[in-house]
Amino acid sequence: MFLRIRPEAPGSWKAYTAAKPHWLRPLLAVEWPLGWLAYALSRWSFLEVLEYLGSLSVLVAVIFYFRESGDRLKQKHYQAWQVINTAQHMSGSGGRIDALAELNADGVPLVGVDVSSAFLQGVQLPKAKLGRANFASADARNSNLAGADLSYAALNGGNFRQSDLTGANLDSADLRDADFCGANLSEAVLTSAVLDGADLGNADLNGIQWQQIRSVKKTNVAGVKHAPNGFVAWALENGALQLQANPNCPVTESAHE
């Protein structure tokens, strides 16, 4: 709050114009009465009260702004969910890439979200809560799902080529026919996951939890990187294949810290 400084009285015309060039007289003739007017108004308490009220109104506006921030956030989340739900079963993005990223950035759980067949290339969902989500046939290439909880999620037929799934929880997830070519699956949990027909070509499998994978029939394990000891041999014994690795699908660097 700024306090108003009261101006001094301009004094007489003679004193006001003393020692000032004559050519300034026309301007001084306007400034001098205005100076007296400002001096007179500065003595009026009513205007001083108005000044304080103006400052107080700014303070009240700030208080209400922060008080209603929760409601604005709820409105933002409601609009994001509207975008996601309205675009269900549409093949395009429909604004869902930004809507999902915004909700996740605000810590909103995305459990059970249905984005099947959606175009989600490059979506940023690190550490997202996506349990039982439906990504079936979604195009989520080059996406960031590092540390995401995708337990019991449906990723079957989805394209996750060159995506970052470092540390993702894929417990009991349906990964049938999904494309993980060049994806980073380091430290991913694959307990009870079904990978039948999935493409793991050139994928980084460093530190994956694989011992309790449910099925790997016709899963492509050609060119996998940093696979744990025994994984490839076990996979081939249980129906996996080593098809020709795709040279256009290099392993994705981890974006997960």
Contacts in CASP RR format, 6 or more apart in sequence:
PFRMAT RR
TARGET T0000
AUTHOR 0000-0000-0000
METHOD contacts of the structure
MODEL  1
MFLRIRPEAPGSWKAYTAAKPHWLRPLLAVEWPLGWLAYALSRWSFLEVL
EYLGSLSVLVAVIFYFRESGDRLKQKHYQAWQVINTAQHMSGSGGRIDAL
AELNADGVPLVGVDVSSAFLQGVQLPKAKLGRANFASADARNSNLAGADL
SYAALNGGNFRQSDLTGANLDSADLRDADFCGANLSEAVLTSAVLDGADL
GNADLNGIQWQQIRSVKKTNVAGVKHAPNGFVAWALENGALQLQANPNCP
VTESAHE
1 52 0 8 1.000
1 55 0 8 1.000
1 59 0 8 1.000
2 55 0 8 1.000
4 42 0 8 1.000
4 48 0 8 1.000
4 51 0 8 1.000
6 39 0 8 1.000
6 42 0 8 1.000
6 43 0 8 1.000
7 35 0 8 1.000
7 38 0 8 1.000
7 39 0 8 1.000
7 42 0 8 1.000
8 39 0 8 1.000
9 36 0 8 1.000
9 39 0 8 1.000
10 16 0 8 1.000
10 32 0 8 1.000
10 35 0 8 1.000
10 36 0 8 1.000
10 39 0 8 1.000
13 32 0 8 1.000
16 28 0 8 1.000
16 32 0 8 1.000
17 25 0 8 1.000
17 28 0 8 1.000
17 32 0 8 1.000
20 28 0 8 1.000
41 47 0 8 1.000
73 106 0 8 1.000
76 102 0 8 1.000
76 106 0 8 1.000
77 103 0 8 1.000
77 106 0 8 1.000
77 108 0 8 1.000
80 99 0 8 1.000
80 100 0 8 1.000
80 102 0 8 1.000
80 103 0 8 1.000
81 99 0 8 1.000
81 103 0 8 1.000
83 94 0 8 1.000
83 95 0 8 1.000
83 96 0 8 1.000
83 99 0 8 1.000
84 96 0 8 1.000
84 99 0 8 1.000
84 100 0 8 1.000
84 113 0 8 1.000
84 115 0 8 1.000
87 93 0 8 1.000
87 94 0 8 1.000
87 95 0 8 1.000
87 96 0 8 1.000
87 118 0 8 1.000
88 114 0 8 1.000
88 115 0 8 1.000
88 116 0 8 1.000
89 114 0 8 1.000
89 116 0 8 1.000
89 117 0 8 1.000
90 117 0 8 1.000
90 118 0 8 1.000
91 117 0 8 1.000
91 118 0 8 1.000
91 119 0 8 1.000
92 118 0 8 1.000
92 119 0 8 1.000
93 118 0 8 1.000
93 119 0 8 1.000
93 120 0 8 1.000
94 118 0 8 1.000
96 115 0 8 1.000
96 118 0 8 1.000
96 120 0 8 1.000
96 123 0 8 1.000
97 120 0 8 1.000
97 121 0 8 1.000
97 122 0 8 1.000
97 123 0 8 1.000
100 110 0 8 1.000
100 113 0 8 1.000
100 115 0 8 1.000
100 120 0 8 1.000
100 123 0 8 1.000
100 125 0 8 1.000
100 128 0 8 1.000
101 123 0 8 1.000
101 124 0 8 1.000
101 125 0 8 1.000
103 110 0 8 1.000
104 110 0 8 1.000
104 124 0 8 1.000
104 125 0 8 1.000
104 126 0 8 1.000
104 127 0 8 1.000
104 128 0 8 1.000
107 129 0 8 1.000
109 129 0 8 1.000
110 125 0 8 1.000
110 128 0 8 1.000
110 129 0 8 1.000
110 130 0 8 1.000
110 131 0 8 1.000
110 133 0 8 1.000
111 129 0 8 1.000
111 130 0 8 1.000
111 131 0 8 1.000
111 132 0 8 1.000
111 133 0 8 1.000
112 130 0 8 1.000
112 131 0 8 1.000
112 132 0 8 1.000
112 133 0 8 1.000
112 134 0 8 1.000
112 153 0 8 1.000
113 130 0 8 1.000
113 133 0 8 1.000
113 134 0 8 1.000
114 133 0 8 1.000
114 134 0 8 1.000
115 133 0 8 1.000
115 134 0 8 1.000
115 135 0 8 1.000
115 138 0 8 1.000
116 134 0 8 1.000
116 135 0 8 1.000
116 136 0 8 1.000
116 137 0 8 1.000
116 138 0 8 1.000
116 154 0 8 1.000
117 136 0 8 1.000
117 137 0 8 1.000
117 138 0 8 1.000
118 138 0 8 1.000
118 139 0 8 1.000
119 138 0 8 1.000
119 139 0 8 1.000
120 135 0 8 1.000
120 138 0 8 1.000
120 139 0 8 1.000
120 140 0 8 1.000
120 143 0 8 1.000
121 139 0 8 1.000
121 140 0 8 1.000
121 141 0 8 1.000
121 142 0 8 1.000
121 143 0 8 1.000
122 140 0 8 1.000
122 141 0 8 1.000
122 142 0 8 1.000
122 143 0 8 1.000
122 144 0 8 1.000
122 163 0 8 1.000
123 140 0 8 1.000
123 143 0 8 1.000
123 144 0 8 1.000
124 143 0 8 1.000
124 144 0 8 1.000
125 143 0 8 1.000
125 144 0 8 1.000
125 145 0 8 1.000
125 148 0 8 1.000
126 144 0 8 1.000
126 145 0 8 1.000
126 146 0 8 1.000
126 147 0 8 1.000
126 148 0 8 1.000
126 255 0 8 1.000
126 256 0 8 1.000
127 146 0 8 1.000
127 147 0 8 1.000
127 148 0 8 1.000
128 145 0 8 1.000
128 148 0 8 1.000
128 149 0 8 1.000
129 148 0 8 1.000
129 149 0 8 1.000
130 145 0 8 1.000
130 148 0 8 1.000
130 149 0 8 1.000
130 150 0 8 1.000
130 153 0 8 1.000
131 149 0 8 1.000
131 150 0 8 1.000
131 151 0 8 1.000
131 152 0 8 1.000
131 153 0 8 1.000
132 151 0 8 1.000
132 152 0 8 1.000
132 153 0 8 1.000
133 150 0 8 1.000
133 153 0 8 1.000
133 154 0 8 1.000
134 153 0 8 1.000
134 154 0 8 1.000
135 153 0 8 1.000
135 154 0 8 1.000
135 155 0 8 1.000
135 158 0 8 1.000
136 154 0 8 1.000
136 155 0 8 1.000
136 156 0 8 1.000
136 157 0 8 1.000
136 158 0 8 1.000
136 174 0 8 1.000
137 156 0 8 1.000
137 157 0 8 1.000
137 158 0 8 1.000
138 155 0 8 1.000
138 158 0 8 1.000
138 159 0 8 1.000
139 158 0 8 1.000
139 159 0 8 1.000
140 158 0 8 1.000
140 159 0 8 1.000
140 160 0 8 1.000
140 163 0 8 1.000
141 159 0 8 1.000
141 160 0 8 1.000
141 161 0 8 1.000
141 162 0 8 1.000
141 163 0 8 1.000
142 161 0 8 1.000
142 162 0 8 1.000
142 163 0 8 1.000
142 252 0 8 1.000
143 160 0 8 1.000
143 163 0 8 1.000
143 164 0 8 1.000
144 163 0 8 1.000
144 164 0 8 1.000
144 255 0 8 1.000
144 256 0 8 1.000
145 160 0 8 1.000
145 163 0 8 1.000
145 164 0 8 1.000
145 165 0 8 1.000
145 168 0 8 1.000
146 164 0 8 1.000
146 165 0 8 1.000
146 166 0 8 1.000
146 167 0 8 1.000
146 168 0 8 1.000
146 184 0 8 1.000
146 254 0 8 1.000
146 255 0 8 1.000
146 256 0 8 1.000
147 165 0 8 1.000
147 166 0 8 1.000
147 167 0 8 1.000
147 168 0 8 1.000
147 169 0 8 1.000
147 256 0 8 1.000
148 165 0 8 1.000
148 168 0 8 1.000
148 169 0 8 1.000
149 168 0 8 1.000
149 169 0 8 1.000
150 168 0 8 1.000
150 169 0 8 1.000
150 170 0 8 1.000
150 173 0 8 1.000
151 169 0 8 1.000
151 170 0 8 1.000
151 171 0 8 1.000
151 172 0 8 1.000
151 173 0 8 1.000
152 171 0 8 1.000
152 172 0 8 1.000
152 173 0 8 1.000
153 170 0 8 1.000
153 173 0 8 1.000
153 174 0 8 1.000
154 173 0 8 1.000
154 174 0 8 1.000
155 170 0 8 1.000
155 173 0 8 1.000
155 174 0 8 1.000
155 175 0 8 1.000
155 178 0 8 1.000
156 174 0 8 1.000
156 175 0 8 1.000
156 176 0 8 1.000
156 177 0 8 1.000
156 178 0 8 1.000
157 176 0 8 1.000
157 177 0 8 1.000
157 178 0 8 1.000
157 179 0 8 1.000
158 177 0 8 1.000
158 178 0 8 1.000
158 179 0 8 1.000
159 178 0 8 1.000
159 179 0 8 1.000
160 178 0 8 1.000
160 179 0 8 1.000
160 180 0 8 1.000
160 183 0 8 1.000
161 179 0 8 1.000
161 180 0 8 1.000
161 181 0 8 1.000
161 182 0 8 1.000
161 183 0 8 1.000
161 249 0 8 1.000
162 181 0 8 1.000
162 182 0 8 1.000
162 183 0 8 1.000
162 249 0 8 1.000
162 250 0 8 1.000
162 251 0 8 1.000
162 252 0 8 1.000
163 180 0 8 1.000
163 183 0 8 1.000
163 184 0 8 1.000
163 252 0 8 1.000
164 183 0 8 1.000
164 184 0 8 1.000
164 252 0 8 1.000
164 253 0 8 1.000
164 254 0 8 1.000
164 255 0 8 1.000
164 256 0 8 1.000
165 180 0 8 1.000
165 183 0 8 1.000
165 184 0 8 1.000
165 185 0 8 1.000
165 188 0 8 1.000
166 184 0 8 1.000
166 185 0 8 1.000
166 186 0 8 1.000
166 187 0 8 1.000
166 188 0 8 1.000
166 254 0 8 1.000
166 255 0 8 1.000
166 256 0 8 1.000
167 185 0 8 1.000
167 186 0 8 1.000
167 187 0 8 1.000
167 188 0 8 1.000
167 189 0 8 1.000
167 256 0 8 1.000
168 185 0 8 1.000
168 188 0 8 1.000
168 189 0 8 1.000
169 188 0 8 1.000
169 189 0 8 1.000
170 188 0 8 1.000
170 189 0 8 1.000
170 190 0 8 1.000
170 193 0 8 1.000
171 189 0 8 1.000
171 190 0 8 1.000
171 191 0 8 1.000
171 192 0 8 1.000
171 193 0 8 1.000
172 191 0 8 1.000
172 192 0 8 1.000
172 193 0 8 1.000
173 190 0 8 1.000
173 193 0 8 1.000
173 194 0 8 1.000
174 193 0 8 1.000
174 194 0 8 1.000
175 193 0 8 1.000
175 194 0 8 1.000
175 195 0 8 1.000
175 198 0 8 1.000
176 194 0 8 1.000
176 195 0 8 1.000
176 196 0 8 1.000
176 197 0 8 1.000
176 198 0 8 1.000
177 196 0 8 1.000
177 197 0 8 1.000
177 198 0 8 1.000
178 195 0 8 1.000
178 198 0 8 1.000
178 199 0 8 1.000
179 198 0 8 1.000
179 199 0 8 1.000
180 198 0 8 1.000
180 199 0 8 1.000
180 200 0 8 1.000
180 201 0 8 1.000
180 203 0 8 1.000
181 199 0 8 1.000
181 200 0 8 1.000
181 201 0 8 1.000
181 202 0 8 1.000
181 203 0 8 1.000
181 246 0 8 1.000
181 249 0 8 1.000
182 201 0 8 1.000
182 202 0 8 1.000
182 203 0 8 1.000
182 204 0 8 1.000
182 249 0 8 1.000
182 250 0 8 1.000
182 251 0 8 1.000
182 252 0 8 1.000
183 200 0 8 1.000
183 203 0 8 1.000
183 204 0 8 1.000
183 251 0 8 1.000
183 252 0 8 1.000
184 203 0 8 1.000
184 204 0 8 1.000
184 251 0 8 1.000
184 252 0 8 1.000
184 253 0 8 1.000
184 254 0 8 1.000
185 200 0 8 1.000
185 203 0 8 1.000
185 204 0 8 1.000
185 205 0 8 1.000
185 208 0 8 1.000
186 204 0 8 1.000
186 205 0 8 1.000
186 206 0 8 1.000
186 207 0 8 1.000
186 208 0 8 1.000
186 226 0 8 1.000
186 254 0 8 1.000
187 206 0 8 1.000
187 207 0 8 1.000
187 208 0 8 1.000
188 205 0 8 1.000
188 208 0 8 1.000
188 209 0 8 1.000
189 208 0 8 1.000
189 209 0 8 1.000
190 208 0 8 1.000
190 209 0 8 1.000
190 210 0 8 1.000
190 212 0 8 1.000
190 213 0 8 1.000
191 209 0 8 1.000
191 212 0 8 1.000
191 213 0 8 1.000
192 212 0 8 1.000
192 213 0 8 1.000
192 214 0 8 1.000
193 213 0 8 1.000
193 214 0 8 1.000
194 214 0 8 1.000
194 215 0 8 1.000
195 213 0 8 1.000
195 215 0 8 1.000
195 216 0 8 1.000
195 219 0 8 1.000
196 215 0 8 1.000
196 216 0 8 1.000
196 217 0 8 1.000
196 218 0 8 1.000
196 219 0 8 1.000
197 217 0 8 1.000
197 218 0 8 1.000
197 219 0 8 1.000
197 220 0 8 1.000
198 216 0 8 1.000
198 219 0 8 1.000
198 220 0 8 1.000
199 219 0 8 1.000
199 220 0 8 1.000
200 219 0 8 1.000
200 220 0 8 1.000
200 221 0 8 1.000
200 224 0 8 1.000
201 220 0 8 1.000
201 221 0 8 1.000
201 222 0 8 1.000
201 223 0 8 1.000
201 224 0 8 1.000
201 243 0 8 1.000
201 245 0 8 1.000
201 246 0 8 1.000
201 249 0 8 1.000
202 222 0 8 1.000
202 223 0 8 1.000
202 224 0 8 1.000
202 225 0 8 1.000
202 245 0 8 1.000
202 246 0 8 1.000
202 249 0 8 1.000
202 250 0 8 1.000
202 251 0 8 1.000
203 224 0 8 1.000
203 225 0 8 1.000
203 251 0 8 1.000
204 224 0 8 1.000
204 225 0 8 1.000
204 226 0 8 1.000
204 251 0 8 1.000
204 252 0 8 1.000
204 254 0 8 1.000
205 224 0 8 1.000
205 225 0 8 1.000
205 226 0 8 1.000
205 227 0 8 1.000
205 228 0 8 1.000
205 231 0 8 1.000
206 225 0 8 1.000
206 226 0 8 1.000
206 227 0 8 1.000
206 228 0 8 1.000
207 226 0 8 1.000
207 228 0 8 1.000
208 227 0 8 1.000
208 228 0 8 1.000
208 231 0 8 1.000
210 228 0 8 1.000
210 231 0 8 1.000
210 234 0 8 1.000
215 238 0 8 1.000
216 235 0 8 1.000
216 238 0 8 1.000
216 239 0 8 1.000
216 240 0 8 1.000
217 238 0 8 1.000
217 239 0 8 1.000
217 240 0 8 1.000
218 239 0 8 1.000
218 240 0 8 1.000
218 241 0 8 1.000
219 235 0 8 1.000
219 239 0 8 1.000
219 240 0 8 1.000
219 241 0 8 1.000
220 240 0 8 1.000
220 241 0 8 1.000
220 242 0 8 1.000
220 243 0 8 1.000
221 227 0 8 1.000
221 231 0 8 1.000
221 232 0 8 1.000
221 235 0 8 1.000
221 236 0 8 1.000
221 240 0 8 1.000
221 241 0 8 1.000
221 242 0 8 1.000
222 241 0 8 1.000
222 242 0 8 1.000
222 243 0 8 1.000
222 244 0 8 1.000
222 245 0 8 1.000
223 242 0 8 1.000
223 245 0 8 1.000
224 231 0 8 1.000
224 232 0 8 1.000
225 251 0 8 1.000
232 240 0 8 1.000
236 242 0 8 1.000
END
